[in-house]
Amino acid sequence: MRRVTLTQFLIEQQRAGRITADLRLLIEVVARAVKAISVNVSKGALAGVLGEAGTDNVQGEAQKKLDVIANEILLQANEWGGHLAGMASEEVETICQIPFDLPKGGFLLLFDPLDGSSNIDVNISVGTIFSVLRNPPGGSEPTEESFLQPGREQVAAGYAVYGPSTQLVLTVGNGVHAFTLDREMGSFIYTQPFLTIPADTQEFAINASNARHWEAPVKRYVDEMLQGKEGPLGKDYNMRWVASMVADVHRILTRGGVFMYPMDEKCRRQGGKLRLMYEANPMAMLVEQAGGAASTGRERILDVMPERLHQRVPVILGSRNEVERVAGYHEGA
């Protein structure tokens, strides 16, 4: 069977008119950065990259050494390519301008360089999440306002998961496609076309230690699942929780499920737990492209109009019927 590389796949998408040459190059550069991050993650203690960096990110969270390394890899890889007008990172307070002496393009790149980094030291899967927007017309030097577009305006989104194998999962608006890194070849190979999330599921992912802080609709839904076959949902559920959003969403894209980081009393003042621009929007695009649904509980994630670069929102995504059930409970609350 012919092995199709990521580059070949992207060329085919370009020939079909789904992406431009600049967007193809942008995704290829991100993929090269992902390979470099994968090497650093896989070395772990051998390279002295575990543990705290001794600094905090813009959210006031302690950075891991690999947070800083992954962020630098992505910034340096993408600033010279000529396809970007600007970048924004979850780890940096303000937008990252392209150096004045380098060519610029028409796209904006946002990324979470190392999602789930609290799991690095215990050797659990972590990942990189990215989102691509168009720079608004008429703007040469992007400002923070340029990035504040609803998720439905994304032209591409994806993530890499660094697990037993490194996989890159991507959408350019024509389904969701997975590629596996062949370390001997140094190429991403197309391994899973058109990932699809079943409408119903018997798996859910949520941080149950926050149960006392949940709002009534989420408490109701989780209580009904825990009642199993004897309860109103009529089936037994299993709970899975990795605490790396990339790993939890990857499982859902692979075999179905529902992932929830809902609004609760601990995160209400922040507006939610997860970052709209770097986590919720790209994952929502992927999930919807795979036939699932993504909601804050109160509205579709991709319709949220961002007000701040580091805005947070509640997230409920995965199998469509389950997400719609939880959203319906919120409407009736």
C-alpha positions as CSV (number, residue, x, y, z in Angstrom):
1,M,0.0,0.0,0.0
2,R,1.3,3.4,-0.9
3,R,2.4,5.5,2.1
4,V,1.2,9.1,1.8
5,T,3.2,11.7,3.6
6,L,1.8,14.9,5.2
7,T,3.4,16.9,2.4
8,Q,1.7,14.8,-0.3
9,F,-1.6,15.1,1.5
10,L,-1.3,18.9,1.7
11,I,-0.4,19.1,-1.9
12,E,-3.5,17.2,-2.8
13,Q,-5.6,19.6,-0.6
14,Q,-4.0,22.5,-2.4
15,R,-4.7,21.0,-5.9
16,A,-8.3,20.6,-4.8
17,G,-8.5,24.3,-3.9
18,R,-9.1,23.7,-0.2
19,I,-5.9,25.4,0.9
20,T,-3.4,27.9,-0.5
21,A,0.3,27.4,-1.0
22,D,1.0,29.7,2.0
23,L,-1.3,27.7,4.2
24,R,0.4,24.4,3.1
25,L,3.8,25.9,4.0
26,L,2.6,27.1,7.3
27,I,1.3,23.7,8.3
28,E,4.5,22.0,7.1
29,V,6.6,24.4,9.3
30,V,4.4,23.7,12.3
31,A,4.9,20.0,11.6
32,R,8.6,20.4,11.6
33,A,8.4,22.2,14.9
34,V,6.3,19.4,16.3
35,K,9.1,16.9,15.3
36,A,11.6,19.0,17.2
37,I,9.4,19.2,20.3
38,S,8.8,15.4,20.1
39,V,12.6,14.8,20.2
40,N,12.9,17.0,23.3
41,V,9.9,15.4,25.0
42,S,11.1,11.8,24.3
43,K,14.6,12.5,25.8
44,G,13.1,13.5,29.2
45,A,15.5,13.2,32.0
46,L,18.3,12.2,29.6
47,A,18.4,15.8,28.3
48,G,17.7,17.5,31.7
49,V,14.5,19.0,30.4
50,L,12.2,17.8,33.2
51,G,11.1,19.9,36.2
52,E,10.2,23.6,36.7
53,A,11.7,26.4,34.7
54,G,11.6,28.8,37.6
55,T,9.3,31.2,35.8
56,D,5.5,31.8,35.5
57,N,3.5,32.2,32.3
58,V,1.0,35.0,31.6
59,Q,-1.7,33.1,33.6
60,G,0.6,33.0,36.7
61,E,1.2,29.2,36.3
62,A,4.6,27.7,37.0
63,Q,6.3,26.9,33.7
64,K,8.0,23.6,33.1
65,K,11.3,23.6,31.3
66,L,9.7,21.9,28.3
67,D,7.0,24.7,28.2
68,V,9.7,27.2,27.5
69,I,11.6,25.0,25.0
70,A,8.5,24.1,23.0
71,N,7.4,27.8,22.9
72,E,10.8,28.8,21.5
73,I,10.8,26.0,19.0
74,L,7.5,27.1,17.6
75,L,8.3,30.8,17.6
76,Q,11.7,30.4,15.9
77,A,10.4,27.9,13.3
78,N,7.5,30.0,12.2
79,E,8.8,33.6,12.2
80,W,11.0,33.3,9.1
81,G,8.7,31.4,6.7
82,G,7.0,34.4,5.1
83,H,3.5,33.1,5.5
84,L,2.6,34.7,8.9
85,A,1.5,38.2,9.8
86,G,1.9,37.4,13.5
87,M,1.7,34.8,16.3
88,A,0.2,34.4,19.7
89,S,1.2,31.9,22.4
90,E,-0.5,30.8,25.5
91,E,2.8,31.3,27.3
92,V,3.3,34.9,26.2
93,E,1.2,37.9,27.4
94,T,1.2,39.9,24.2
95,I,1.2,38.9,20.5
96,C,4.5,38.0,18.8
97,Q,5.3,40.2,15.9
98,I,7.3,38.9,12.9
99,P,10.8,40.6,12.9
100,F,10.9,43.6,10.6
101,D,13.6,42.2,8.4
102,L,11.6,39.0,7.6
103,P,8.8,38.6,5.0
104,K,5.2,38.5,6.2
105,G,2.1,36.7,5.0
106,G,-1.6,36.7,5.5
107,F,-2.1,34.3,8.3
108,L,-2.2,34.4,12.1
109,L,-1.0,31.4,14.2
110,L,-2.0,30.7,17.8
111,F,-0.7,27.9,19.8
112,D,-0.5,26.2,23.2
113,P,3.1,24.9,22.9
114,L,2.8,22.1,25.5
115,D,-0.6,21.2,26.7
116,G,-0.8,19.1,29.8
117,S,2.8,20.0,30.9
118,S,2.0,19.2,34.5
119,N,2.1,15.5,33.3
120,I,5.6,15.7,31.8
121,D,7.5,14.6,34.9
122,V,5.3,11.5,35.3
123,N,5.8,10.4,31.6
124,I,2.1,10.8,30.6
125,S,1.1,12.0,27.1
126,V,1.3,15.7,26.4
127,G,0.8,17.7,23.3
128,T,0.8,20.9,21.1
129,I,-2.4,22.6,20.0
130,F,-2.5,25.2,17.2
131,S,-5.1,27.4,15.3
132,V,-4.8,29.3,12.1
133,L,-6.7,32.5,11.3
134,R,-6.5,35.0,8.4
135,N,-5.1,38.4,9.2
136,P,-8.0,40.8,8.7
137,P,-7.8,42.7,5.4
138,G,-6.1,46.1,5.4
139,G,-4.0,45.4,8.4
140,S,-0.3,45.1,7.8
141,E,1.0,44.9,11.4
142,P,-1.5,42.8,13.4
143,T,-2.6,44.0,16.8
144,E,-4.3,42.0,19.5
145,E,-7.6,43.0,18.0
146,S,-6.6,41.2,14.8
147,F,-6.6,37.9,16.6
148,L,-10.0,38.4,18.3
149,Q,-12.0,36.4,15.8
150,P,-14.6,33.7,16.6
151,G,-13.6,30.1,16.2
152,R,-15.7,29.7,13.1
153,E,-13.3,31.9,11.2
154,Q,-10.4,29.4,11.7
155,V,-9.0,28.1,8.4
156,A,-7.1,25.2,10.0
157,A,-6.6,23.7,13.4
158,G,-4.8,20.7,14.8
159,Y,-2.8,19.2,17.6
160,A,0.2,16.8,18.1
161,V,0.1,14.2,20.8
162,Y,3.4,13.0,22.2
163,G,2.6,9.5,23.4
164,P,3.9,6.0,22.5
165,S,4.0,7.4,19.0
166,T,3.8,11.0,17.9
167,Q,0.7,11.8,16.0
168,L,-0.4,15.0,14.2
169,V,-4.2,15.5,13.9
170,L,-5.3,18.1,11.4
171,T,-8.3,19.8,9.8
172,V,-8.4,22.3,7.0
173,G,-12.2,22.3,6.9
174,N,-12.5,19.0,5.1
175,G,-12.7,16.4,7.8
176,V,-10.2,15.4,10.4
177,H,-7.0,13.5,9.4
178,A,-4.3,11.8,11.5
179,F,-0.6,11.4,10.7
180,T,1.9,9.3,12.6
181,L,5.6,10.3,12.8
182,D,7.9,7.7,11.2
183,R,11.1,8.4,13.2
184,E,13.3,6.5,10.8
185,M,12.0,8.4,7.7
186,G,11.5,11.7,9.6
187,S,8.1,12.1,8.0
188,F,4.5,12.2,9.1
189,I,2.6,9.4,7.4
190,Y,-1.1,9.6,6.7
191,T,-2.6,6.8,8.9
192,Q,-6.2,7.7,9.8
193,P,-8.4,9.5,7.2
194,F,-11.7,11.2,8.2
195,L,-11.8,10.5,11.9
196,T,-15.5,10.4,13.0
197,I,-17.0,10.7,16.5
198,P,-20.0,8.6,17.1
199,A,-23.1,10.5,18.1
200,D,-23.6,8.4,21.3
201,T,-21.0,7.2,23.8
202,Q,-20.5,5.4,27.1
203,E,-17.3,7.2,28.1
204,F,-16.9,10.6,29.8
205,A,-13.9,12.6,30.9
206,I,-14.2,15.1,33.8
207,N,-12.1,16.1,36.9
208,A,-14.4,14.5,39.5
209,S,-12.5,16.1,42.3
210,N,-14.3,19.4,41.4
211,A,-17.8,17.8,41.8
212,R,-18.7,19.9,44.8
213,H,-18.1,23.1,42.7
214,W,-20.1,22.1,39.6
215,E,-23.3,23.8,38.5
216,A,-26.6,21.9,38.8
217,P,-26.8,20.9,35.1
218,V,-23.4,19.2,35.2
219,K,-24.2,17.5,38.5
220,R,-27.4,16.2,37.1
221,Y,-25.7,14.8,34.0
222,V,-22.9,13.1,35.8
223,D,-25.3,11.7,38.4
224,E,-27.4,10.2,35.7
225,M,-24.4,8.6,34.0
226,L,-23.2,7.2,37.3
227,Q,-26.6,5.5,37.8
228,G,-25.8,3.3,34.8
229,K,-28.4,1.0,33.3
230,E,-30.8,1.6,36.2
231,G,-30.7,5.3,35.6
232,P,-32.6,7.6,33.1
233,L,-29.9,7.2,30.5
234,G,-30.2,3.4,30.5
235,K,-26.6,2.4,30.0
236,D,-23.4,2.0,32.0
237,Y,-20.6,4.7,31.5
238,N,-16.9,4.5,32.1
239,M,-14.9,7.6,33.2
240,R,-11.5,8.4,31.8
241,W,-9.4,11.4,32.9
242,V,-5.8,12.0,31.7
243,A,-5.6,15.7,32.6
244,S,-3.9,16.5,29.3
245,M,-6.7,18.0,27.1
246,V,-4.8,16.7,24.0
247,A,-4.8,13.1,25.3
248,D,-8.5,13.2,26.4
249,V,-9.7,14.7,23.1
250,H,-7.5,12.3,21.1
251,R,-9.3,9.4,22.7
252,I,-12.6,11.0,21.8
253,L,-11.7,11.5,18.2
254,T,-10.4,7.9,18.1
255,R,-13.4,6.1,19.8
256,G,-16.0,8.6,21.0
257,G,-16.8,10.1,24.3
258,V,-17.5,13.4,26.0
259,F,-14.9,15.8,27.6
260,M,-16.0,18.3,30.1
261,Y,-14.2,21.2,31.9
262,P,-17.4,23.0,32.8
263,M,-18.0,26.3,34.6
264,D,-17.7,25.8,38.4
265,E,-17.3,28.0,41.4
266,K,-13.5,27.6,41.4
267,C,-13.1,29.2,37.9
268,R,-16.2,31.4,37.6
269,R,-14.3,34.6,38.2
270,Q,-12.0,33.7,35.3
271,G,-14.9,32.8,33.0
272,G,-13.9,29.1,32.8
273,K,-10.7,27.0,33.0
274,L,-9.6,26.5,29.4
275,R,-8.3,29.1,27.0
276,L,-10.7,30.0,24.2
277,M,-8.1,30.9,21.6
278,Y,-5.4,28.3,22.2
279,E,-7.4,25.3,23.4
280,A,-11.2,25.5,23.0
281,N,-11.5,26.9,19.5
282,P,-9.0,24.6,17.7
283,M,-10.4,21.5,19.6
284,A,-14.0,22.6,18.8
285,M,-13.2,22.9,15.1
286,L,-11.6,19.4,15.1
287,V,-14.5,17.9,17.0
288,E,-17.2,19.5,14.8
289,Q,-15.3,18.4,11.6
290,A,-15.4,14.9,13.0
291,G,-19.2,15.0,13.4
292,G,-19.2,15.9,17.1
293,A,-20.3,19.0,19.0
294,A,-18.6,21.6,21.2
295,S,-20.4,23.9,23.7
296,T,-19.7,26.1,26.6
297,G,-23.0,24.7,28.0
298,R,-24.6,28.0,27.0
299,E,-23.5,28.5,23.4
300,R,-21.5,26.9,20.6
301,I,-17.8,27.4,21.3
302,L,-17.1,28.4,17.7
303,D,-19.6,31.3,18.0
304,V,-18.1,32.8,21.1
305,M,-16.8,36.3,20.2
306,P,-13.5,36.7,22.0
307,E,-12.8,39.8,24.1
308,R,-9.3,39.1,25.2
309,L,-6.3,37.1,23.9
310,H,-6.1,34.9,27.0
311,Q,-9.9,34.6,27.6
312,R,-11.1,31.4,29.3
313,V,-14.3,29.5,28.7
314,P,-16.1,26.4,29.9
315,V,-15.7,23.4,27.5
316,I,-18.1,20.5,26.9
317,L,-17.2,18.6,23.6
318,G,-17.4,15.2,22.0
319,S,-20.3,12.9,21.0
320,R,-23.0,15.1,19.7
321,N,-26.0,13.6,21.5
322,E,-24.2,13.8,24.8
323,V,-23.1,17.4,24.4
324,E,-26.6,18.4,23.3
325,R,-28.0,16.7,26.4
326,V,-25.8,18.7,28.7
327,A,-26.5,21.9,26.8
328,G,-30.2,21.2,27.1
329,Y,-29.9,20.8,30.9
330,H,-28.2,24.2,31.0
331,E,-31.1,25.8,29.1
332,G,-33.6,24.3,31.5
333,A,-31.6,25.4,34.6
